[in-house]
Amino acid sequence: MIFRQLFDSTSGTYTYLIASRQGGEALIIDPVLEKVDRYLQLVRELDLKLVKAIDTHLHADHITGLGALRDRTHCITVMGEQTMADVVSMRVAEGDRVSIEGLNLDVLYTPGHTDDSYSFLTGGRVFTGDTLLIRGTGRTDFQNGDPRQQYDSIFNKLLKLPDDTLVYPAHDYKGDTVSTIGEEKRFNPRLRVQSVDEYVDLMNNLNLPNPKMMDVAVPANIHVGLHQEEIARKGWAVSAVEALVLRGRPDVAIVDLREKAEREKHGTIPGALHAPYPELQENIGAGGMLHELALATGKRIVFYCAFGERSAMAVEAAQAAGLISACHIEGGINAWKKANGPLV
């Protein structure tokens, strides 16, 4: 397993790069915009392919690198289903898994610091975002934070993990890099409370100043998505209502870019082909399934995904590969459901 912990001294943010092997797929957790060049240099040096980028929550102290990494690598961006961020192409919930080649991260919903806070567990390591810090816990006084929820997330979820589970937070301001669940049980001063009410009282009386970048970072981190209206202006998009009319036509092939787990959880458009986004370049290239389907039969390729992010990128790639009739469903399966489109 390849594991790298990287640090941004300005915001005190830890970023994690993980892969199962050299030359394989990689994911990154909590990237910082100003460090994107460094991340990509490391990805090249380790001969990795960055396929997923995760934010544990909507950050208030730095601008996320999700958008820049998406633009430069076409990776899938991942956050919890509660997030307001528009950059997200895959939204996860408690019990889901984030998978890359040779590696799975179990998804834990751990709200309290924010209402979209998640932790990710793999191989004896838990990435706790700002929910559980080393000898501390994340503040709960903004972005729909809730100390009662955080108590539940920590005491009834994270502290239930084995004591030797390594704790990797999103931030540290004292120079610590890693802890364990057992250490935090014994030495974290904020966990020495006797009840949830005592914890709530503690967190409600911290009287901390707002993060210096909060007024800049939060709006920036909400609006960093690939603007689907730009794809629409080029004539490469259809609405969910328009897609309802196209479904079933002999000259149209609707293509689902989502992963198997997403399809099983949220349903699929009847008759859609499955061509997962990570295999896009192979499928649209010469001799690829979608390339041959479009050119040999004249079918119009209509991509869709969860929210339209991956399909917008797929349309750009398909157009560049010569599939000039390709388009996508704006808003993805989410918009399709709102338009009362059928699902199987």
KEKE-3310 file (N, C-alpha, C; in steps of 0.2 Angstrom, whole numbers, plus 5000, padded with zeros to 4 digits):
npx = (5004:5003:5005:5004:5006:5003:5006:4999:5005:5000:4986:4986:4982:4980:4983:4980:4987:4983:4986:4985:4995:5011:5010:4996:4979:4974:4969:4964:4963:4955:4962:4971:4970:4981:4991:4990:4999:5010:5004:5001:5013:5019:5010:5014:5027:5026:5020:5006:4988:4977:4961:4950:4945:4943:4933:4932:4923:4914:4925:4931:4943:4952:4953:4947:4955:4948:4941:4951:4959:4950:4948:4961:4964:4953:4947:4935:4925:4922:4910:4900:4882:4875:4881:4883:4891:4895:4904:4904:4904:4901:4891:4891:4885:4882:4888:4891:4904:4919:4928:4943:4955:4960:4958:4947:4937:4927:4912:4908:4896:4899:4893:4893:4904:4902:4887:4889:4899:4911:4919:4932:4936:4949:4959:4964:4966:4958:4951:4947:4943:4938:4931:4936:4950:4968:4970:4960:4944:4934:4927:4910:4902:4898:4892:4881:4884:4884:4885:4879:4877:4890:4895:4889:4893:4907:4908:4899:4902:4916:4924:4921:4928:4942:4955:4968:4967:4972:4972:4969:4968:4960:4966:4980:4987:4998:5009:5007:5005:4999:4988:4980:4964:4964:4973:4967:4955:4961:4968:4963:4958:4945:4937:4934:4923:4907:4895:4883:4877:4887:4897:4891:4890:4903:4908:4900:4905:4917:4921:4928:4937:4931:4937:4951:4949:4936:4925:4929:4933:4922:4911:4918:4921:4909:4905:4912:4911:4910:4904:4889:4881:4889:4892:4879:4877:4885:4878:4877:4870:4855:4839:4832:4818:4818:4826:4818:4809:4818:4822:4821:4821:4826:4838:4846:4857:4857:4868:4875:4886:4889:4896:4894:4889:4882:4872:4865:4860:4853:4846:4842:4841:4829:4834:4847:4864:4878:4893:4906:4913:4927:4932:4930:4939:4944:4932:4928:4938:4946:4940:4934:4919:4909:4913:4912:4899:4893:4898:4897:4883:4877:4871:4865:4875:4870:4875:4874:4875:4877:4874:4877:4890:4901:4896:4896:4910:4912:4906:4913:4925:4921:4917:4929:4935:4928:4915:4903:4889:4887:4879:4874:4864:4858:4861:4860:4855:4848:4841:4833:4825:4818:4810:4801:4805:4806:4813:4823)
npy = (4994:5011:5026:5042:5056:5073:5091:5107:5121:5134:5133:5123:5110:5093:5082:5067:5054:5040:5023:5006:5001:5004:5012:5010:5014:5029:5038:5054:5063:5077:5088:5103:5119:5127:5118:5109:5107:5101:5089:5083:5082:5072:5061:5059:5055:5043:5035:5035:5034:5046:5044:5047:5060:5066:5076:5078:5086:5102:5113:5127:5134:5134:5134:5121:5109:5101:5105:5109:5098:5089:5096:5095:5081:5074:5067:5058:5067:5067:5068:5069:5066:5076:5088:5105:5108:5111:5105:5091:5075:5062:5057:5051:5041:5035:5019:5016:5013:5019:5015:5011:5003:4989:4994:4999:5011:5012:5021:5033:5042:5056:5068:5085:5093:5099:5098:5090:5081:5068:5052:5041:5024:5013:4998:4998:5011:5027:5041:5056:5068:5084:5080:5071:5076:5076:5074:5083:5090:5094:5111:5116:5127:5133:5132:5123:5116:5104:5101:5090:5081:5078:5072:5060:5055:5054:5046:5035:5030:5032:5030:5017:5009:4998:4999:5000:5006:5018:5035:5048:5065:5079:5091:5098:5108:5108:5100:5086:5071:5058:5048:5036:5027:5021:5029:5042:5040:5038:5050:5062:5077:5083:5072:5068:5069:5066:5065:5067:5080:5087:5087:5095:5107:5110:5112:5122:5133:5137:5149:5153:5162:5166:5156:5162:5163:5160:5168:5169:5156:5147:5151:5149:5136:5130:5134:5128:5119:5111:5120:5116:5123:5129:5118:5116:5127:5125:5116:5103:5096:5090:5092:5083:5081:5082:5071:5061:5060:5056:5043:5026:5028:5022:5027:5032:5030:5028:5031:5025:5031:5028:5020:5002:5000:5012:5012:5001:5006:5018:5015:5013:5021:5013:5002:5008:5008:5002:5009:5012:5027:5027:5020:5027:5033:5022:5017:5027:5029:5024:5009:5007:5003:5012:5021:5013:5010:5023:5027:5016:5013:5025:5030:5042:5046:5047:5053:5050:5053:5054:5067:5075:5080:5070:5066:5078:5080:5068:5071:5081:5075:5065:5072:5078:5066:5064:5060:5068:5070:5067:5070:5075:5072:5085:5087:5074:5058:5062:5073:5067:5059:5069:5073:5063:5052:5035:5021:5007)
npz = (5000:4996:5005:5009:5018:5018:5021:5023:5029:5030:5033:5041:5037:5034:5020:5012:5002:4994:4988:4981:4975:4966:4951:4950:4953:4962:4976:4984:4999:5006:4999:4996:4988:4984:4985:4974:4963:4969:4973:4961:4955:4964:4962:4948:4950:4958:4949:4947:4945:4947:4953:4961:4972:4988:4999:5017:5022:5020:5020:5030:5031:5021:5003:4994:4984:4976:4964:4955:4954:4948:4936:4930:4930:4928:4938:4949:4960:4977:4990:5005:5005:5010:5007:5001:4991:4974:4966:4967:4961:4965:4978:4994:5008:5024:5027:5014:5001:4996:4982:4974:4963:4971:4984:4997:5005:5019:5022:5035:5043:5051:5058:5066:5068:5056:5046:5036:5038:5036:5040:5035:5033:5032:5031:5045:5047:5051:5043:5049:5047:5053:5064:5074:5082:5085:5101:5103:5097:5083:5081:5084:5081:5069:5052:5052:5063:5077:5094:5101:5091:5087:5098:5098:5086:5089:5101:5100:5088:5081:5092:5095:5086:5084:5097:5092:5080:5068:5069:5058:5056:5048:5051:5061:5074:5082:5078:5079:5070:5069:5078:5089:5091:5104:5111:5110:5118:5130:5132:5127:5131:5129:5128:5141:5147:5156:5152:5138:5139:5147:5137:5127:5134:5136:5123:5118:5125:5120:5114:5102:5089:5072:5058:5049:5035:5033:5027:5014:5010:5012:5003:4991:4991:4990:4977:4965:4955:4939:4926:4921:4913:4903:4895:4890:4883:4872:4865:4870:4879:4886:4894:4908:4906:4892:4889:4893:4882:4872:4876:4872:4859:4843:4837:4848:4861:4878:4891:4905:4917:4930:4945:4949:4962:4964:4955:4959:4971:4968:4957:4939:4923:4912:4900:4898:4894:4902:4906:4914:4921:4924:4913:4902:4892:4885:4880:4871:4863:4847:4841:4853:4863:4864:4854:4842:4842:4840:4828:4819:4820:4820:4831:4843:4857:4874:4888:4906:4924:4941:4946:4935:4934:4930:4918:4911:4909:4902:4890:4885:4882:4873:4862:4859:4854:4843:4843:4838:4840:4853:4869:4886:4900:4909:4926:4929:4936:4947:4943:4933:4942:4948:4937:4936:4929:4923:4933:4935)
capx = (5000:5006:5002:5008:5003:5006:5004:4999:5007:4996:4979:4986:4978:4983:4980:4982:4987:4983:4985:4986:5002:5014:5007:4989:4974:4975:4964:4967:4958:4956:4967:4971:4971:4988:4996:4988:5004:5014:5001:5001:5020:5020:5006:5018:5033:5024:5017:4999:4983:4972:4954:4945:4947:4938:4933:4928:4917:4915:4931:4930:4949:4956:4950:4948:4958:4944:4939:4957:4961:4945:4949:4967:4965:4946:4945:4929:4925:4917:4908:4894:4876:4872:4885:4881:4896:4893:4909:4904:4901:4898:4889:4891:4881:4883:4887:4893:4911:4923:4933:4948:4959:4964:4957:4940:4936:4921:4910:4905:4893:4901:4892:4894:4908:4897:4882:4891:4906:4911:4925:4933:4940:4952:4965:4966:4966:4952:4952:4942:4941:4938:4927:4940:4957:4973:4969:4955:4938:4932:4922:4904:4898:4896:4890:4876:4888:4880:4889:4876:4878:4897:4896:4886:4898:4913:4907:4895:4904:4923:4927:4919:4933:4947:4959:4974:4965:4976:4968:4972:4963:4961:4970:4983:4991:5003:5014:5006:5004:4994:4986:4976:4958:4965:4976:4962:4951:4964:4972:4960:4954:4938:4933:4934:4916:4903:4888:4882:4876:4893:4901:4888:4891:4910:4909:4896:4908:4924:4922:4934:4936:4930:4943:4952:4947:4930:4921:4931:4933:4915:4908:4922:4921:4902:4904:4918:4909:4911:4898:4885:4878:4894:4891:4873:4878:4888:4873:4879:4866:4848:4836:4829:4812:4820:4829:4812:4807:4823:4823:4818:4822:4831:4844:4848:4859:4858:4874:4876:4893:4890:4898:4889:4886:4878:4867:4861:4857:4849:4842:4845:4836:4828:4837:4853:4870:4883:4900:4908:4917:4934:4933:4928:4944:4944:4926:4926:4943:4945:4939:4930:4912:4904:4915:4909:4892:4891:4900:4894:4876:4874:4867:4867:4876:4867:4878:4871:4879:4873:4872:4879:4898:4905:4893:4898:4917:4912:4904:4919:4930:4918:4917:4936:4936:4925:4908:4900:4882:4886:4877:4872:4858:4859:4858:4860:4849:4845:4836:4829:4820:4813:4806:4797:4808:4806:4819:4823)
capy = (5000:5017:5030:5048:5062:5080:5096:5114:5125:5140:5131:5117:5104:5086:5079:5060:5051:5032:5018:5000:4999:5008:5011:5009:5020:5032:5043:5059:5065:5084:5092:5111:5121:5129:5112:5104:5105:5096:5083:5080:5080:5066:5056:5057:5052:5037:5032:5033:5038:5049:5043:5050:5065:5066:5081:5075:5090:5108:5117:5134:5138:5134:5133:5115:5107:5096:5107:5110:5091:5087:5099:5093:5074:5071:5062:5059:5071:5063:5071:5066:5067:5082:5094:5110:5110:5109:5101:5084:5070:5056:5058:5045:5040:5030:5012:5016:5012:5022:5010:5011:4997:4986:4997:5001:5015:5012:5028:5034:5048:5058:5075:5088:5099:5102:5093:5086:5079:5061:5049:5036:5019:5007:4995:5000:5018:5031:5048:5058:5075:5088:5077:5069:5078:5073:5078:5088:5089:5100:5116:5115:5133:5136:5127:5118:5111:5102:5097:5084:5076:5077:5068:5054:5053:5052:5041:5030:5027:5032:5027:5010:5006:4995:5004:5001:5010:5024:5041:5053:5070:5084:5096:5098:5114:5107:5096:5079:5068:5053:5045:5030:5027:5020:5035:5047:5038:5040:5057:5068:5081:5084:5066:5066:5071:5061:5064:5071:5087:5090:5089:5101:5113:5112:5115:5129:5139:5138:5156:5154:5167:5162:5155:5168:5162:5158:5172:5167:5148:5143:5152:5147:5128:5128:5135:5126:5114:5111:5124:5113:5128:5130:5112:5117:5133:5122:5111:5096:5094:5089:5092:5077:5081:5081:5064:5056:5059:5052:5036:5021:5029:5017:5031:5035:5025:5031:5027:5026:5031:5027:5013:4997:5001:5018:5009:4996:5010:5023:5013:5015:5022:5007:5001:5011:5004:5003:5010:5016:5033:5026:5016:5031:5034:5016:5016:5032:5028:5020:5002:5006:5001:5018:5024:5009:5011:5029:5028:5011:5013:5031:5031:5047:5044:5052:5051:5052:5050:5055:5074:5078:5081:5065:5066:5084:5079:5063:5074:5085:5070:5061:5077:5078:5060:5064:5058:5075:5070:5065:5075:5072:5074:5089:5085:5067:5054:5066:5077:5062:5057:5075:5074:5057:5047:5028:5018:5000)
capz = (5000:4996:5009:5010:5022:5016:5025:5021:5035:5031:5036:5046:5034:5032:5014:5011:4995:4995:4982:4983:4972:4962:4944:4950:4954:4968:4978:4988:5004:5009:4995:4997:4981:4983:4984:4969:4959:4972:4973:4954:4954:4968:4958:4943:4953:4960:4943:4949:4941:4952:4950:4965:4976:4993:5005:5022:5024:5017:5024:5031:5033:5015:4997:4992:4978:4972:4957:4951:4953:4943:4929:4928:4930:4926:4943:4952:4966:4982:4997:5008:5002:5013:5006:4997:4986:4967:4963:4969:4956:4968:4985:4998:5014:5029:5024:5007:5000:4990:4980:4969:4962:4977:4990:4999:5011:5022:5024:5041:5043:5058:5059:5072:5066:5051:5045:5030:5040:5036:5041:5030:5036:5028:5033:5051:5047:5050:5042:5053:5045:5059:5069:5080:5081:5090:5108:5102:5093:5079:5084:5082:5081:5063:5046:5055:5068:5083:5098:5103:5085:5087:5104:5096:5081:5092:5107:5098:5081:5081:5098:5095:5082:5088:5100:5088:5074:5067:5068:5054:5055:5043:5054:5067:5075:5087:5075:5079:5064:5069:5085:5089:5095:5111:5114:5111:5123:5137:5133:5123:5136:5127:5129:5148:5150:5159:5148:5132:5141:5149:5131:5124:5138:5135:5116:5117:5128:5118:5112:5097:5083:5066:5054:5045:5028:5032:5023:5007:5009:5012:4997:4986:4991:4988:4970:4962:4950:4932:4925:4916:4908:4898:4891:4887:4878:4866:4862:4871:4885:4886:4901:4910:4902:4885:4889:4893:4875:4868:4879:4868:4851:4840:4836:4854:4866:4884:4894:4913:4919:4937:4947:4950:4969:4964:4951:4963:4977:4966:4951:4933:4917:4909:4894:4898:4894:4908:4904:4920:4919:4923:4907:4897:4887:4882:4877:4866:4858:4841:4843:4859:4863:4862:4847:4837:4843:4837:4821:4815:4819:4819:4837:4847:4864:4879:4894:4912:4930:4947:4946:4929:4933:4926:4911:4907:4907:4897:4884:4882:4880:4868:4857:4856:4851:4836:4843:4838:4842:4860:4874:4892:4904:4914:4933:4930:4938:4952:4939:4930:4947:4949:4932:4937:4925:4926:4935:4937)
cpx = (5004:5002:5006:5003:5007:5003:5004:4999:5002:4989:4980:4983:4983:4979:4984:4981:4987:4982:4987:4993:5005:5011:5000:4985:4976:4969:4967:4961:4960:4962:4966:4973:4978:4993:4995:4994:5009:5011:5002:5008:5021:5016:5011:5024:5032:5021:5010:4994:4978:4965:4949:4949:4941:4939:4929:4922:4919:4919:4929:4937:4954:4951:4952:4952:4954:4943:4945:4960:4956:4946:4956:4968:4958:4944:4938:4929:4920:4916:4902:4888:4873:4876:4882:4885:4894:4898:4908:4900:4899:4897:4888:4887:4884:4883:4890:4901:4913:4928:4937:4951:4962:4963:4950:4940:4928:4919:4906:4902:4894:4899:4893:4898:4904:4892:4883:4898:4905:4918:4926:4938:4942:4958:4968:4968:4959:4954:4946:4940:4942:4934:4931:4947:4962:4973:4964:4949:4937:4927:4916:4899:4897:4894:4886:4879:4883:4884:4886:4877:4885:4898:4894:4891:4905:4912:4904:4897:4912:4926:4925:4924:4938:4952:4966:4973:4969:4971:4972:4967:4965:4966:4974:4987:4996:5009:5013:5004:4999:4993:4983:4969:4959:4968:4971:4957:4954:4967:4969:4956:4947:4934:4932:4928:4912:4897:4888:4881:4882:4897:4898:4890:4899:4911:4905:4900:4916:4926:4928:4932:4935:4937:4944:4950:4940:4925:4923:4931:4927:4912:4911:4922:4914:4901:4910:4917:4911:4904:4894:4882:4882:4893:4884:4873:4881:4884:4874:4875:4858:4845:4833:4822:4813:4822:4823:4809:4812:4824:4818:4818:4827:4838:4848:4851:4861:4863:4875:4883:4895:4893:4893:4885:4881:4871:4862:4857:4852:4845:4845:4839:4835:4831:4844:4859:4874:4890:4903:4913:4924:4936:4932:4933:4944:4938:4925:4932:4942:4945:4935:4923:4908:4907:4912:4902:4889:4892:4897:4887:4873:4870:4870:4869:4874:4870:4874:4875:4874:4870:4874:4887:4902:4903:4895:4906:4917:4910:4910:4924:4927:4918:4924:4938:4932:4918:4904:4893:4881:4883:4876:4866:4860:4857:4858:4854:4845:4839:4831:4823:4815:4808:4801:4799:4807:4813:4818:4829)
cpy = (5006:5022:5036:5053:5068:5085:5103:5118:5131:5138:5125:5111:5099:5084:5072:5057:5044:5029:5012:4997:5004:5007:5010:5015:5022:5037:5048:5062:5072:5088:5100:5114:5123:5124:5107:5102:5100:5089:5079:5078:5073:5060:5054:5053:5045:5033:5030:5037:5040:5048:5046:5055:5067:5072:5078:5079:5097:5112:5124:5138:5137:5132:5126:5114:5102:5099:5107:5103:5088:5090:5096:5085:5070:5066:5063:5062:5068:5067:5068:5069:5074:5089:5099:5111:5107:5105:5094:5080:5064:5058:5052:5046:5035:5023:5011:5014:5016:5017:5013:5004:4995:4989:5000:5005:5014:5019:5028:5041:5051:5066:5078:5094:5103:5097:5089:5082:5071:5059:5043:5031:5014:5005:4997:5007:5022:5038:5052:5065:5080:5086:5075:5071:5075:5077:5083:5086:5095:5105:5114:5121:5136:5130:5121:5113:5110:5098:5090:5078:5074:5072:5061:5051:5050:5046:5035:5027:5027:5028:5019:5006:5003:5000:5005:5004:5017:5030:5046:5059:5074:5090:5095:5105:5114:5103:5088:5077:5062:5051:5038:5031:5026:5026:5041:5046:5040:5047:5063:5071:5082:5078:5064:5068:5065:5060:5069:5079:5091:5092:5095:5107:5115:5115:5121:5135:5139:5145:5157:5159:5163:5161:5161:5169:5161:5161:5171:5160:5145:5145:5149:5139:5126:5129:5134:5121:5116:5114:5120:5117:5129:5124:5113:5122:5130:5117:5104:5093:5094:5089:5085:5076:5079:5073:5059:5055:5055:5045:5032:5022:5025:5021:5034:5029:5029:5027:5030:5026:5030:5020:5009:4998:5007:5016:5005:5000:5014:5021:5016:5017:5016:5007:5004:5006:5006:5003:5015:5021:5031:5023:5021:5032:5028:5015:5021:5032:5024:5013:5001:5005:5007:5021:5020:5010:5017:5029:5022:5011:5019:5034:5038:5045:5049:5049:5053:5049:5052:5062:5078:5080:5077:5065:5072:5083:5073:5066:5078:5080:5066:5066:5078:5072:5059:5062:5065:5075:5069:5071:5071:5075:5078:5087:5078:5063:5057:5070:5073:5060:5063:5076:5067:5052:5040:5026:5011:4999)
cpz = (5000:5000:5010:5013:5020:5020:5022:5028:5036:5035:5041:5044:5032:5026:5014:5004:4996:4988:4985:4980:4968:4955:4944:4951:4961:4970:4983:4993:5006:5006:4996:4990:4980:4983:4979:4964:4962:4972:4966:4953:4958:4964:4952:4945:4955:4955:4945:4945:4946:4949:4955:4970:4981:4997:5010:5024:5020:5022:5024:5031:5027:5009:4995:4985:4974:4965:4953:4949:4947:4936:4926:4927:4928:4931:4945:4959:4971:4988:4999:5005:5005:5011:5001:4991:4979:4963:4963:4963:4959:4976:4988:5005:5018:5026:5017:5007:4995:4988:4974:4968:4968:4983:4991:5005:5013:5024:5030:5041:5050:5058:5066:5071:5061:5050:5039:5032:5040:5037:5036:5033:5031:5031:5040:5052:5047:5049:5044:5052:5051:5064:5075:5078:5086:5096:5107:5098:5089:5082:5081:5082:5075:5058:5049:5060:5074:5088:5101:5097:5086:5093:5101:5090:5084:5097:5104:5091:5081:5086:5099:5090:5087:5091:5096:5081:5073:5066:5064:5053:5049:5045:5060:5068:5080:5084:5076:5072:5064:5077:5084:5093:5102:5114:5115:5117:5130:5138:5130:5129:5135:5128:5136:5151:5152:5156:5142:5134:5143:5142:5128:5127:5136:5128:5115:5121:5126:5116:5107:5092:5077:5062:5050:5038:5027:5027:5015:5005:5008:5005:4991:4985:4990:4980:4966:4956:4943:4929:4919:4911:4902:4893:4887:4882:4871:4863:4864:4877:4883:4893:4902:4906:4895:4884:4889:4886:4871:4870:4874:4861:4849:4838:4842:4858:4872:4888:4901:4914:4926:4939:4949:4957:4968:4960:4955:4969:4974:4960:4945:4928:4913:4902:4893:4898:4900:4905:4909:4918:4919:4917:4901:4891:4882:4877:4871:4861:4852:4843:4849:4858:4860:4855:4842:4837:4839:4830:4817:4814:4819:4826:4840:4854:4869:4885:4900:4918:4936:4947:4940:4928:4929:4919:4907:4905:4902:4890:4881:4879:4874:4861:4854:4853:4844:4836:4844:4840:4849:4864:4881:4895:4910:4921:4934:4933:4943:4948:4936:4935:4948:4943:4931:4931:4927:4928:4936:4942)
residu = (MET:ILE:PHE:ARG:GLN:LEU:PHE:ASP:SER:THR:SER:GLY:THR:TYR:THR:TYR:LEU:ILE:ALA:SER:ARG:GLN:GLY:GLY:GLU:ALA:LEU:ILE:ILE:ASP:PRO:VAL:LEU:GLU:LYS:VAL:ASP:ARG:TYR:LEU:GLN:LEU:VAL:ARG:GLU:LEU:ASP:LEU:LYS:LEU:VAL:LYS:ALA:ILE:ASP:THR:HIS:LEU:HIS:ALA:ASP:HIS:ILE:THR:GLY:LEU:GLY:ALA:LEU:ARG:ASP:ARG:THR:HIS:CYS:ILE:THR:VAL:MET:GLY:GLU:GLN:THR:MET:ALA:ASP:VAL:VAL:SER:MET:ARG:VAL:ALA:GLU:GLY:ASP:ARG:VAL:SER:ILE:GLU:GLY:LEU:ASN:LEU:ASP:VAL:LEU:TYR:THR:PRO:GLY:HIS:THR:ASP:ASP:SER:TYR:SER:PHE:LEU:THR:GLY:GLY:ARG:VAL:PHE:THR:GLY:ASP:THR:LEU:LEU:ILE:ARG:GLY:THR:GLY:ARG:THR:ASP:PHE:GLN:ASN:GLY:ASP:PRO:ARG:GLN:GLN:TYR:ASP:SER:ILE:PHE:ASN:LYS:LEU:LEU:LYS:LEU:PRO:ASP:ASP:THR:LEU:VAL:TYR:PRO:ALA:HIS:ASP:TYR:LYS:GLY:ASP:THR:VAL:SER:THR:ILE:GLY:GLU:GLU:LYS:ARG:PHE:ASN:PRO:ARG:LEU:ARG:VAL:GLN:SER:VAL:ASP:GLU:TYR:VAL:ASP:LEU:MET:ASN:ASN:LEU:ASN:LEU:PRO:ASN:PRO:LYS:MET:MET:ASP:VAL:ALA:VAL:PRO:ALA:ASN:ILE:HIS:VAL:GLY:LEU:HIS:GLN:GLU:GLU:ILE:ALA:ARG:LYS:GLY:TRP:ALA:VAL:SER:ALA:VAL:GLU:ALA:LEU:VAL:LEU:ARG:GLY:ARG:PRO:ASP:VAL:ALA:ILE:VAL:ASP:LEU:ARG:GLU:LYS:ALA:GLU:ARG:GLU:LYS:HIS:GLY:THR:ILE:PRO:GLY:ALA:LEU:HIS:ALA:PRO:TYR:PRO:GLU:LEU:GLN:GLU:ASN:ILE:GLY:ALA:GLY:GLY:MET:LEU:HIS:GLU:LEU:ALA:LEU:ALA:THR:GLY:LYS:ARG:ILE:VAL:PHE:TYR:CYS:ALA:PHE:GLY:GLU:ARG:SER:ALA:MET:ALA:VAL:GLU:ALA:ALA:GLN:ALA:ALA:GLY:LEU:ILE:SER:ALA:CYS:HIS:ILE:GLU:GLY:GLY:ILE:ASN:ALA:TRP:LYS:LYS:ALA:ASN:GLY:PRO:LEU:VAL)
# end
